[in-house]
Amino acid sequence: MFEEEARKLSEQPYYPEEESIYIPVVRESLYLFIKKIWYSIVNKMVSIAFPEGEYCFDHSLFEVIDGDKIKIAAISSQIQLDEIAQKNVPEEFKQFIKATSPYALNSQSYSANLIREGISRMGQGELPPIDYVDLRQDDRIHPKIKKLLTGTMNYAVSVPLFFNGNPIGLLWGVRKEPLNESQIDILVPQLDSFAKSISTIISLEVTKKKPDIPAIRRTIEKIDTTSLIKSLLYTRQKGQELPIRTIFGWSIRYQKNFRLDASYIVPTSKGFSISLKSFLPEEMNDSGQTLLMIPGFFCRRSVFDLLAREMCFKYGYKVISMDLRGRSSHTMPGGMLYEGWSLDQFINEDFPAALSWIHSQYPDDRIVVYGHSMGGMVARFYTAAYEQIRKRTMRIDLPDPDAYIAGIVSIASPDYISYQVKLPGYNLFKMGFSAVSKVFLMKYFGLKLIDQMLTLTVSSVVPTINLQRYFSLFNSINLSMREVAYNLSSRILTLKDFVGYPQVTPPEIYLLMEDIICEESTRVTIQLIRSMLTDSPIKSYDGTLNYYELLNKHFTLPHCAIYGTQDSIVSPESFTDIPYLTASEKSVLKSYDQGHLGIMMHPETVRSLAKYTNSWMKTL
């Protein structure tokens, strides 16, 4: 209470006035949990965008309730998310937090008054308020706070965050430019959805004995603010110890209900598994098709999230996105010791396991496979080498691709790797390596010696490579060698080259580093590097199967091949002459003015790709 003397009962209104509402203390266990995730909350806040792609906020702040005070606990900046992705907290963030001392939750506090209004509204069954303020002109903002504002901190949207009906703090989205009424109308439902999602996630995770904090952070950063989580619960799956996380939601953009389930774990071989995520629309189309989406080299299934939502919510397809072995802890054998894997295990074991599982769930459906980069290779190579794989593995349970698959959509997916490294002398080295390997090494010593030269036997010591660490390392090298690089007119491969599209932004780089990019087996890396250095099609790890030759002999399925004209990883020229594309009269070729990962992450491109492939699938 902040009044000098309590009012008599006869003077009190039916419902308490906001200034008399007590703000409860956040208990210590909850506070410690929130502390582990509050940077994910502000990072997600600055990643929220308007439909046309413009980001809503330049900065985000999170004020947490700490006893009878409130304090700024975390800060993020949209333009610095790529730096944050390198695990570097900018020094100005540290100084800003240090300069903002905690202040009392009294009647003079804007934050306290907004939180009290939120408590009042929730007590009456309403949503907490979302307030828009002019930070420079609004008298409710404390003078000490105004002194700390930089030139890009002029306007703000504030969102009270709650857990089980009790407040935990106040989230701010800060802008340089003002918002118009139309932008506010678009933004409010997204922030309502975000606030409710945070509350739901905390409710489910905070009571666990050993919560998976990195996974919770990724869940927060992947929240689809264009959808509203109506309920989130766990369900049991027969034969699986890990419970399935089930979300029932409402797509604000498409005004439709949907269900999302993650993760179905399907064992494959030697303790490895695949992990599947299901997108299910409440109102399904009548196509009789289920979509299977497979990510590529170094990528998790999250790379397909935009496309999966579009195909599910807008076009009514059942969509299954897939993590191959090694993409998450759920797909790895127990313990620290395990073998590496090659592209062949993706093709021979993981992909057919996914086909069989989907067929068991939807026996009357045909499957349309979407594969990005290496994911497209996996689907095509399995289809082309099906008979050879059956003979080699002696398996009679392998699903027949002609019976299971209606068609394949391959996105930025080549048959050989043609990335041109931008280093002086690389092309000369490549020409020499290719000539020597064909004339000398292949003739006298065989393929294994090439593999040893490529890896220095690293695949027998280190089974996987972490691409996040690679990009972190070369980001530092690029910064220190910038002048040298300019003088040489050359560049080392950077994350932006890997993404490869002109609209790439720091929030998207952050999402890539935190959630999409993962470890990869050194054996898979060997197969791809061998193709790149020798300008030859990709072969099985032992060199006995030439997948490209098999494609041209045996591939007959309808195929929609999509490529990016700005792809620096897979040359657009490699798509100009594809003999097996003519095997089916329903096969097509389509290009977009994007790069390797940009074609999967640029919203406008994804929407166009979804529309095009939906029309194509109607011809199957």
Helices and strands as residue ranges (DSSP letters): G 9-11, G 18-20, H 28-45, E 59-66, E 69-77, G 78-80, H 81-85, H 91-99, E 103-104, H 110-123, E 131-134, H 143-148, E 155-163, E 166-175, H 181-205, H 213-221, E 227-237, E 240-251, E 256-267, E 273-281, E 289-294, G 301-304, H 305-309, I 310-314, E 318-323, G 329-331, H 343-345, I 346-350, H 351-361, E 366-372, H 374-384, H 386-393, H 401-404, E 405-411, H 426-436, I 437-445, H 447-455, H 458-461, E 464-466, H 467-480, H 482-488, H 495-499, H 506-511, I 512-516, E 519-521, H 522-534, H 547-554, E 559-564, G 572-575, G 579-583, E 588-592, H 598-601, H 603-617
